């Protein structure tokens, strides 16, 4: 499922035009992005939590020429599924 599919599904279920649904999805994703940039955690009950984690610096190799290169420390987004989502994916447990 991509953003267009999600927009269509939201428009159908909410009974709103696709343009408005796309606008709402953009607002949601921008709000999550802004919170993560500010190093805040975003929790949606029974769905999951968006968080920021740090990946440590390491020495890697360029696959094209084999040269050694230093890869700097970086921040990465992390999503952790909530109980409701886990139960929906595994109803037999």
MARBA-3410 file (N, C-alpha, C, O; in Angstrom, 1 decimal):
93
0.9,-1.2,0.0,0.0,0.0,0.0,0.9,1.2,0.0,1.8,1.3,0.8 ~ 0.6,2.2,-0.9,1.4,3.4,-0.9,0.5,4.6,-0.5,-0.7,4.4,-0.1 ~ 1.0,5.8,-0.6,0.3,7.0,-0.1,-1.0,7.2,-0.9,-2.0,7.6,-0.3 ~ -1.0,6.9,-2.2,-2.2,7.1,-3.0,-3.3,6.1,-2.6,-4.5,6.4,-2.5 ~ -2.9,4.8,-2.3,-3.8,3.8,-1.8,-4.4,4.2,-0.5,-5.6,4.1,-0.2
-3.6,4.7,0.4,-4.0,5.1,1.7,-5.0,6.3,1.6,-6.0,6.3,2.3 ~ -4.7,7.2,0.7,-5.5,8.4,0.5,-6.9,7.9,0.1,-7.9,8.4,0.5 ~ -6.9,7.0,-0.9,-8.2,6.5,-1.4,-9.0,5.8,-0.3,-10.2,6.0,-0.2 ~ -8.3,5.0,0.4,-9.1,4.3,1.5,-9.6,5.2,2.6,-10.7,5.0,3.0 ~ -8.8,6.2,3.0,-9.3,7.2,3.9,-10.5,8.0,3.4,-11.5,8.2,4.1
-10.4,8.4,2.1,-11.5,9.1,1.5,-12.8,8.3,1.5,-13.9,8.8,1.8 ~ -12.7,7.0,1.1,-13.9,6.1,1.1,-14.5,5.9,2.5,-15.7,6.1,2.7 ~ -13.6,5.6,3.5,-14.1,5.3,4.8,-14.7,6.6,5.5,-15.7,6.5,6.3 ~ -14.1,7.7,5.3,-14.5,9.0,5.9,-15.6,9.7,5.1,-16.2,10.6,5.6 ~ -15.8,9.3,3.9,-16.8,9.9,3.0,-16.4,11.4,2.7,-17.2,12.3,2.7
-15.1,11.5,2.4,-14.6,12.9,2.1,-13.9,12.8,0.7,-13.6,11.7,0.3 ~ -13.7,13.9,0.1,-13.0,13.9,-1.2,-11.5,13.5,-1.1,-10.9,13.7,0.0 ~ -11.0,12.9,-2.1,-9.6,12.4,-2.1,-8.6,13.6,-1.8,-7.6,13.4,-1.1 ~ -8.9,14.7,-2.3,-8.0,15.9,-2.0,-7.9,16.2,-0.6,-6.8,16.5,0.0 ~ -9.0,16.2,0.1,-9.1,16.5,1.6,-8.4,15.3,2.3,-7.6,15.6,3.3
-8.6,14.1,1.9,-7.9,13.0,2.6,-6.4,13.1,2.4,-5.7,12.8,3.4 ~ -6.0,13.4,1.2,-4.5,13.6,1.0,-4.0,14.7,1.9,-2.9,14.6,2.4 ~ -4.7,15.8,2.0,-4.3,16.9,2.9,-4.2,16.4,4.3,-3.2,16.8,5.0 ~ -5.1,15.6,4.8,-5.1,15.1,6.2,-3.9,14.2,6.4,-3.2,14.3,7.4 ~ -3.6,13.4,5.4,-2.4,12.5,5.5,-1.1,13.3,5.5,-0.2,13.0,6.3
-1.1,14.3,4.7,0.1,15.2,4.7,0.3,15.9,6.1,1.4,16.0,6.6 ~ -0.8,16.4,6.6,-0.7,17.0,8.0,-0.2,16.0,9.0,0.7,16.4,9.8 ~ -0.7,14.8,9.0,-0.3,13.8,9.9,1.2,13.5,9.8,1.9,13.5,10.8 ~ 1.6,13.2,8.6,3.1,12.8,8.4,4.0,14.0,8.7,5.1,13.8,9.2 ~ 3.6,15.2,8.4,4.4,16.4,8.7,4.5,16.5,10.3,5.6,16.9,10.8
3.4,16.3,11.0,3.4,16.4,12.4,4.3,15.4,13.1,5.1,15.7,14.0 ~ 4.3,14.2,12.6,5.1,13.1,13.1,6.6,13.5,12.8,7.5,13.4,13.7 ~ 6.9,13.9,11.6,8.2,14.3,11.2,8.8,15.4,12.1,9.9,15.4,12.5 ~ 8.0,16.5,12.3,8.4,17.6,13.1,8.7,17.1,14.5,9.7,17.6,15.1 ~ 7.9,16.3,15.1,8.1,15.8,16.4,9.4,15.0,16.5,10.2,15.2,17.4
9.7,14.1,15.5,10.9,13.4,15.5,12.1,14.2,15.3,13.2,14.0,16.0 ~ 12.0,15.3,14.5,13.1,16.2,14.3,13.5,16.9,15.7,14.6,17.2,16.0 ~ 12.4,17.1,16.5,12.6,17.8,17.8,12.9,16.7,18.9,13.0,17.0,20.1 ~ 13.2,15.5,18.4,13.6,14.4,19.3,12.5,14.0,20.3,12.8,13.5,21.4 ~ 11.2,14.2,19.9,10.1,13.8,20.7,9.6,12.4,20.2,9.8,12.0,19.0
8.9,11.7,21.1,8.4,10.4,20.8,6.9,10.6,20.4,6.2,11.4,21.1 ~ 6.4,9.9,19.4,5.0,10.0,19.0,4.3,8.6,19.3,4.7,7.6,18.7 ~ 3.4,8.6,20.2,2.7,7.4,20.5,1.2,7.5,20.1,0.5,8.4,20.4 ~ 0.8,6.4,19.4,-0.6,6.3,19.0,-1.1,5.0,19.6,-0.7,3.9,19.3 ~ -2.0,5.2,20.6,-2.5,4.1,21.4,-3.0,2.9,20.5,-3.6,3.1,19.5
-2.6,1.7,20.9,-2.9,0.4,20.3,-2.4,0.3,18.9,-2.7,-0.7,18.2 ~ -1.6,1.3,18.4,-1.0,1.2,17.0,0.5,1.1,17.2,1.1,0.1,16.7 ~ 1.1,2.1,17.8,2.6,2.0,17.9,3.2,3.3,18.3,2.5,4.3,18.5 ~ 4.5,3.3,18.3,5.3,4.4,18.8,6.4,4.7,17.7,7.1,3.8,17.3 ~ 6.5,6.0,17.3,7.6,6.5,16.5,8.6,7.1,17.4,8.2,7.9,18.3
9.8,6.8,17.2,10.9,7.2,18.1,12.2,7.5,17.2,12.2,7.1,16.1 ~ 13.1,8.2,17.8,14.4,8.4,17.1,15.5,7.7,17.9,15.6,7.7,19.1 ~ 16.3,7.0,17.1,17.4,6.2,17.7,18.7,6.7,17.0,18.7,7.3,15.9 ~ 19.9,6.5,17.7,21.1,6.9,17.1,21.8,5.6,16.7,21.9,4.6,17.4 ~ 22.4,5.7,15.5,23.2,4.6,14.9,24.6,5.1,15.1,25.0,6.2,14.6
25.4,4.3,15.7,26.8,4.7,16.0,27.6,4.8,14.7,27.3,4.2,13.7 ~ 28.7,5.6,14.8,29.6,5.7,13.7,30.4,4.4,13.5,30.6,3.7,14.5 ~ 30.8,4.1,12.2,31.5,2.9,12.0,32.4,3.1,10.8,32.2,4.0,10.0 ~ 33.4,2.2,10.6,34.2,2.2,9.4,33.7,1.2,8.5,33.5,0.0,8.8 ~ 33.4,1.6,7.3,32.8,0.8,6.2,33.7,0.7,5.0,34.8,1.3,5.0
33.2,0.1,4.0,33.9,0.0,2.7,33.0,0.4,1.6,31.9,0.0,1.5 ~ 33.6,1.1,0.7,32.9,1.5,-0.5,32.7,0.3,-1.4,33.8,-0.2,-1.8 ~ 31.5,-0.1,-1.7,31.4,-1.4,-2.5,31.9,-1.2,-4.0,32.2,-2.2,-4.6 ~ 32.0,0.0,-4.5,32.5,0.2,-5.9,34.0,0.0,-6.0,34.4,-0.7,-6.9 ~ 34.7,0.5,-5.0,36.2,0.4,-5.2,36.9,-0.2,-4.0,38.1,-0.4,-4.0
36.1,-0.5,-2.9,36.7,-1.2,-1.8,37.5,-0.3,-0.8,38.0,-0.7,0.2 ~ 37.5,1.0,-1.1,38.1,2.0,-0.2,37.5,2.0,1.2,36.2,1.9,1.3 ~ 38.3,2.2,2.2,37.8,2.3,3.6,37.2,3.7,3.7,37.8,4.7,3.3 ~ 36.1,3.8,4.4,35.5,5.1,4.6,34.8,5.1,6.0,34.3,4.1,6.5 ~ 34.8,6.3,6.6,34.2,6.5,7.9,32.8,6.9,7.7,32.5,7.9,7.0
31.8,6.2,8.3,30.4,6.5,8.2,30.1,7.2,9.5,30.2,6.6,10.6 ~ 29.6,8.4,9.5,29.4,9.2,10.8,28.1,8.7,11.5,27.3,8.0,11.0 ~ 28.1,9.0,12.8,26.9,8.7,13.6,25.7,9.4,13.0,25.8,10.5,12.5 ~ 24.5,8.8,13.0,23.3,9.4,12.5,22.1,9.0,13.3,22.1,8.0,14.0 ~ 21.1,9.8,13.2,19.8,9.6,13.8,18.9,8.9,12.8,18.8,9.3,11.6
18.2,7.9,13.3,17.3,7.1,12.4,15.9,7.0,13.1,15.8,6.9,14.3 ~ 14.8,7.0,12.2,13.5,6.8,12.8,13.3,5.4,13.1,13.7,4.5,12.4 ~ 12.5,5.1,14.2,12.2,3.7,14.6,10.7,3.7,14.9,10.2,4.6,15.5 ~ 10.1,2.6,14.4,8.7,2.4,14.7,8.6,1.1,15.5,9.1,0.1,15.1 ~ 7.9,1.2,16.6,7.6,0.0,17.4,6.1,-0.3,17.5,5.4,0.6,18.0
5.7,-1.4,17.1,4.3,-1.7,17.1,3.7,-1.8,18.5,4.4,-2.3,19.4 ~ 2.5,-1.3,18.6,1.8,-1.4,19.9,1.0,-2.7,20.0,0.9,-3.5,19.1 ~ 0.4,-2.9,21.2,-0.3,-4.1,21.5,-1.4,-4.4,20.5,-1.6,-5.6,20.1 ~ -2.2,-3.4,20.2,-3.4,-3.6,19.3,-3.0,-4.0,17.9,-3.6,-4.9,17.3 ~ -1.9,-3.5,17.4,-1.4,-3.8,16.1,-0.8,-5.3,16.1,-1.1,-6.1,15.2
-0.1,-5.6,17.1,0.5,-6.9,17.3,-0.6,-8.0,17.4,-0.5,-9.0,16.7 ~ -1.7,-7.7,18.1,-2.8,-8.6,18.2,-3.6,-8.7,16.9,-4.0,-9.8,16.6 ~ -3.7,-7.7,16.1,-4.3,-7.7,14.8,-3.5,-8.6,13.9,-4.1,-9.3,13.0 ~ -2.2,-8.6,14.0,-1.4,-9.4,13.1,-1.3,-10.8,13.5,-1.1,-11.7,12.7 ~ -1.5,-11.1,14.8,-1.4,-12.5,15.3,-2.7,-12.8,16.2,-2.6,-12.9,17.4
-3.9,-12.9,15.5,-5.1,-13.1,16.3,-5.2,-14.4,17.0,-6.0,-14.6,17.9 ~ -4.4,-15.4,16.6,-4.5,-16.7,17.2,-3.7,-16.8,18.6,-3.9,-17.8,19.3 ~ -2.9,-15.8,18.9,-2.1,-15.9,20.1,-2.9,-15.4,21.3,-2.3,-15.4,22.4
END
